[in-house]
């Protein structure tokens, strides 16, 4: 499909607003926040993902001759505006929560500080990229958690909503904790492990199941995982696999990675029976892997039932986040710079309480228990605020303000989450490799309490506002409603 320019990956109204700003000579520096309002998948957290692709998008942001000609053909843009677009590029600052980081609702994932025409235009693409990958990374982390240490392989390419969703969804799934993917292009582009076995069609193309297994084992003796449910799992598939394994053992082959895969039927019952059959023949180290429309809930149930499965291939329900197909991230104006260079906070008011925005040029601080490293709370503050770990700090719920927590000096540590990514249009951030981000994500997930990671009704991590931000928000709300 080749390389594509993503400059026109935008909603038309971004361009019509840009022309409006241009015609009215309005190009103040502004602050836009990309954030989300509700954790996906009924989770207690989300995983930041997609920043590397946002960086690539911003670096390559320019209107080609063909782009300008297309826009001219729409007959809604004036020539002076099109001329402006012909030399358009990003000149502002971007801050973001690094990929693999645990995050929570209302926190700016990405903050853009730039002239309004630039910041406004980037809205759609930024949300498209981070919404999708953050969703899949979060879903993957839940599936991995349910497997309790077993390997999860991402197998969903053929069910993904198009090539991009398959490629970057697989990347996000690996960041979320999967040990590899079946997607070869993701393996090449993102330098992640690729894994796979064979299909039922391989079995059916031979005269019998045993021959199909034997030929596959001859080709891949160091990675022999045989799909045993084409005809009859326990009466045919497993016995024929055992026959091939015996022959391999008799030949003195090392067999470092071998076993069977189940793709249908009662996975708990079949895996336990298959385990007995394999163990009886001395193949105690044979792997039993499973696929078949798995998700975190089914894996958790199978583990509870004592299924003898230690490797899982998860496809459709992971790559599509089937139970929660959208992330819900939004991009809202938070401040406008005046003639004196001061940021004037802006707020969106709504009858729907959760849609009321947090105003101003902000940042996010995370507070950890000094003894065990677990997250105590996050605080959204103004960008120029700091917190001293050697002082007591009282934080409070921004809605139910009577709910307060005192962090005692010396018992907590603090970290600012947003990091500089672009400064004056120049990228100042180097993205880690995908597998390095996976390691970062694992460490991040370890900072969550078990109560926050549970699959059903997780504990909510507190995201509070600093005193200064709370007062600004209250003043703006009072001025809008009086």
N, C-alpha and C positions, 0 to 999 in steps of 0.2 A: 504493500500500500504506500510505501515511501514516506519520506519526511513531509510533514505538513506545517504550514504556518498556522499558529493558533491565534493570531491577532484578531481575526473576526469571530473567534469563539466567544460571542457576547450576545446579549439581548439588544434588540434594536433601540430600546429606550435609553440605553447607556449612551449611544451615539447621538440621539436626538437631544438628550440633556446636555451633552458636551457642546453641541452646536449652540444651544441656548446660553450656556455659560460664555462661550466664545463671543456670541453676538452682543451680550450684555457686559462684556469686559469684566467678567467675574472669574477670577482664577486664584482666589485666596488659597493659602495653604490650609489644609483641613486634616482632621483625624477621623479615619474610619476604623471601626472594630469589626472583625469577623469573629462570631461566637455562636454558640448554640444554646438552646433553652432547656432541653431535656435529654438526659442520657439515653442513648439508643439501646434497643434490645432488652429493655427493662433492667439495664445494668446499673451498677452503683458508680460508674466512672466511664470515661471514654479514653481512647488513645489518639494522640496527635499524629497525623500521618499525611504525607503528600507534599511536604515543604520542598523537597528536592525538585519536584516537577513544577512547583510555583516559581522557584528560582529560574529554572530553564525558561519558563514562559516569560518572565519579566526580562531576562537577558535578551530574548529574541523578539521583544515587542516592537514591531515596526510595521507600517503600512506599505505594502509593495505597490508597484504600478498597477498590477491586476486588481488589488484590493480597492485602490482609488477609483479605477474604472468601473468596478462593480457598484460601488457606492454612488458614483456619478449617475449610473444608469437607473438608480432608484428614484431619481428626480426629486429628492427631498432635502438635499444638502447643497449649500451654496459653494461657489468656487473658492471664495476666500477661506472657508472652513476646510475644504478639501486640500487646499494648499498647506494649511496648518498641519493637517494629518500627515502629509507627505514627509514631514521631518519630525514626526512625533517620536518620542522615546521617554522612558521613565527617568525622572530626575530626583525623586524624593527618597524618603527613608522607609524601611520596613523592619518591623520587629515581629518575632514569632516565638511560640513555644516549640522547642526542638522536637523533631520526630521521635516517636517512641515514648514520649512523656505522658504520664497519666494527667488527665485534665477533667474539669467539672463544668457544669452549666454556668453561663453568664461570663465566663472568663474569656478575655480576648485571646483567640488562637493565633490570629494574625492582626497586627496593627499597622495601618498604612498612614504615613504622615507625608503628604505631598500636595501639590497644586490640585485643586478640585477636579479639573478636567482629567488628570492622570488617575487620581484615586478613584473617581467615579467609574471610569472606563473599565478598571480592572476587576470590578465587583464580581461579575458573572463567572469569569474564568477561575478566580481564586476559590470561590465557593464550589464550583464544579469539581475542582481538584481535591481540595481538603475534605469536603463532605463525603465523597465516595471512599477515599482511602481511609479516613478516620473511622468510617462505619465498618469497613471490612476488617481493619486491624482490631477494632473493639470486639467484633463477633469472633474473630479467630482467638483472641485472648480468653474468651469465655469457653470456647470449645477445648482449648488446651488445658484450661483449669479443670474442666470436667474429667479429662483423661487422667488426671492425677499422676503425671510423670511419663505416661506412654507417649510415643511419637505420633504426631498428627501430620498427615500429608495433605496438601491442598490438591484436589482432583477436579476442580469445577470448570475448566476452560470451556468445554462444549456447552455448558449451561449458562455461561456468563452473558450479560446483555451487550454483546459485541466485542470486538478485539481489544479495544482500550480497557474495557471493564475487566476482561480476562487477564490482560497483561499487568495492569496496575493493581487489580484486585489480588492477584497472586503475590505481588510484591508486598502489599499491605498485610496479607495473611501470614507471610513469613515474618514480617516485623512483629506481628501479634503473637508469634510463638510457634508457627508450623515449622517442621524440620526440613521441609522441601516442598516442591510443587511438580506437577506433571507438565507444566507449561514450559516448553523448551525455549521459547523466545524470552520469557521472563528470566529463565536460567542464564541465557546468554547476556541479555542487556543489564541484568541486575546482579550477576555473579552470585546466584544462589543455587543450592543443590536441586537437581532434577531427579525425580524418582518415578517408577512405574513398573507394571508387570506385563500382563497380556490380557486380551479380551476373550470373551466366549467364542468369538469368530475364529480365533486361533485353534481352539479345541475342535470346533465343528468342521474346520477345513481339512482335518486329518481323518483317516479311516476309523480311528478309535481314540479314546481319551488317553490311554496309556502311551500311545505313540506320540501324541501331541505333547504330553508332559516330558517324555524322554528327549524329544528333539529340542524342546526349549531348554532343558537342563544341559544338553550338550553345547548349546550356544552360550549359555550364561551360568556356568557352574558355580561362580562365586556370588551370584545373586539370583537364586532359584526360588521364586515365590510363585506357587502354582494355584490357579483359580479352580476350585474344586466343586463348584455348584452348577456346572453346565447340565448334567444329566441327573445325578443323584448324589448328594454330598457325602453321606455316610456309607452307602453301599457301593459306590463307584469312585467318586472323586478322591476321598481321603485314602482308600486302599490303593488306588493307582499311584497317588503321590508317594505313599510309603514305599511302594515297589520301586519307584525311581530313586528315592532316597537310599534305599538298601543297595542298589546298584552303584550309586555314587560312592557310598561308604566302602563297598567292596573294592572299588578301583583306587581307594586311598585318596580321594579328592578331599581337600581341606574343608569345604562347605562352611565358609565363614558367615554366610547370610542365606538362610533357606527357610522354607516353611510353606504355608498355605494361605489363601485369601478366600473369605466368605463374602458373597455379594447378595445373598437372598436368604429367605427363611427366618426361622427363629434363631437369631444370632447367639443368644445366651445358651440355649440348649445345644445347638450344633457345635459351638466352640468348646463347650465342656466335654461333649462326646468325642470330638476330634482330638482334644487334648489327651484323653484317656488312651485313644488308639495310637497316637504318636508316642506317648510315654511308654506304652507297653512294648513298643519295638525299639526302645532306646533312643528315641529322638526327642529327648527332654528339652533341648535347646532350640527346637524348631519354632519358628515364629508363627503365630496365628494372627493374621490381619483381617480387617473387616471394612467393608464399605456399605452401600445401600441406604441412601437418604438419611445419613446421620446428622445430628446436631448435638449441641451441648446437653440437652435434656435427655435424649435417647442414650447418649454415651453414659451420662450419669446413672440412668436407670439400669443399663447393662452392667455397669460396674457394681451397682448395688446387688444385682442378681448373681454376681460371682462369675460373669462371663470370662472365659479364658482367652481374652483378646488383649494383646499388648501393643498393637499397631493399628492405626485407624486412618482410612482414606475418606476425607470429607469433601463433598463436591457442591451440589446445588445449594444446599441450605447455608453454606458458608459464602460462596462466591457471590450470591445474590442477597445475603442477609435476609433470607426469605421471610422471617417473622417481623422484620423491621426494615423495609426496603429503602428508606431514606433517612438521612442524618439530621436534616432540619437546621443546618447552620445558616445564619443570616449575616448581613453586612450593613452596619448602621453608622450614620454620621454622629460623631461624639463631640467634636469641637471645631471651631473656625478661628483662624488666626486673624486678629484685627490689625489696623495700620501701625500699631505700636509693637507688634510682635507678640502680643499676649494671646493665649488660647482661651477663647470664650466657650464655656461648656454649652452643649446642646443636648436636649432630651426629647425623646419620643414618648408621648403620653397616650395611653390606651385604656379603655374600659376593661380590657383583659390585663390583669395585673402582671402576668408573666411577660407581657410585651412592652412594658415600660422599661426603657433603656437606662443604663448607667452612663452619666454624662462625663465629658472631660477627657483630657489626655491622661491615660491611665497605665498602670502596670499591675502585675500580680505577684504576690509574695506567698510562699508556702512555708508553713511552720511544722517542724518535725519534733517528735519526742526524742530528746537527746539520748535516752537510754536504749531505746530499741529501734530508732530510725523510722518509726511509723508516722504517717501523716496525722497531724492534729487538726489542722484547718488551713484554708486558704483565705487570704485577704486581698481584695481588689482595692487599690489605692490610687492616688494621684501619682503621676510619673516622677515627681520630685520628692516623694516621701521616702523615709528610711525607717528601719526598726532596729533597736538595740537589743541583742540577745541577753544583755546583762541587766535589763530592766523588766519589771513586771509589765504585762500587757493584758488589758481587758478587751476582749472582742465580743461582739454581740450580733445576733441575727438581725439582718436589715429589715425584716418584715415583723417578726415577733421580737421587738427590741428588748423585752424584759428577759429574754433568754441570753444569758451572758456566761462567758468562760474566762477564767483568769489563768494566763500563762505565767508561771512563776519564773523570775529571773534565774538563768543558769540551768533550767530544765528543758529548754527547747533550743533548736537551731532554726535559722531562717534562710531562705533562698529565693532570689528573684527568678521568675520563670521566663519572662520575655527576654530574648537576646537579639542584638542587632543582626540584621541579615543584609540590608542594603543601606548605604549611607551616601546621600547625594547622587543616587542613581548607580552607584558602584557596589557590586556584591562584596561583602566583607566576611561572609560565612562560608565555610567549607563543609558540605554535607558528608557525614560518615558513610561508609559502605553499608549496603542493606543488612548484611549479617552483623555488622557492628551496631546498627540501630536495633536489631533484634535483641542483642545483649543488653543494650540500654533499656529497652522495654521490659525485659525480664527483671532487671534491677528495680525499675520503676514500680512494677506490679508488686514486688516484694515490700514496698513501702505502704501498701494498703493493708488494713486490718482484714482478717478473714471475714468479718461481718460485712464488709463492703464488697468483697469478691463473691459472696454466695450468689447462686443463680436466681434464687427467688426471694423477693422482698429484701434487697440488700440495704444495709445501713447507709444513710446519706451523709456524705462528708460535708461539713459546714463550709460555705463560701460566704464570707462576711465582707462588709465594706469598712474601710478605715473611717475614723471620725470625720476627717476632712471631706472625704468623698460623700459620706452620708449627709453631712450638712449642706453641701452644694446641691445634692439631689433633692433634698427636702425643700430648699429655697426655690429651686426651679419648679418643683411640683406645686408649691404654694402659689407661685406667681402665675402658673398656667391655669389653676383652678379657681382663683379668686376673681 
